[in-house]
Amino acid sequence: MEAYCVVLTTAGTEEEAQRLAEGLVAGKLAACVQVLPVTSTYIWQGELHRDREWLLLIKTTAARYGDVEAFIREHHSYQVPEIVQLPIHRGLAAYLAWVEESVAQD
């Protein structure tokens, strides 16, 4: 298993996205969270939707993934939020060391 990852989730409002981002970083679950506006097209409960959402790119370690998922599930307004883990196969060693230090458990 890779040691570092990016976790993706989306939020329905910019305010919710910022609240999630700040909670993840303040809780030392993520080293950095980027929030980007996106348009999502999907089918939910049999209906086609096209909505403005905010995509969160959450940089963390694979060891903290379970805690990140639990935080999102607890604090997210969606019934079934997107929570997807993407492994980081390679990266700048100094950056990955910073990620590790930023999410280190006391």
Secondary structure, DSSP 8 states (H G I E B T S, - for coil): --SEEEEEEEESSHHHHHHHHHHHHHTTS-SEEEEEEEEEEEEETTEEEEEEEEEEEEEEEGGGHHHHHHHHHHH--SSS---EEEEE----HHHHHHHHHHT---
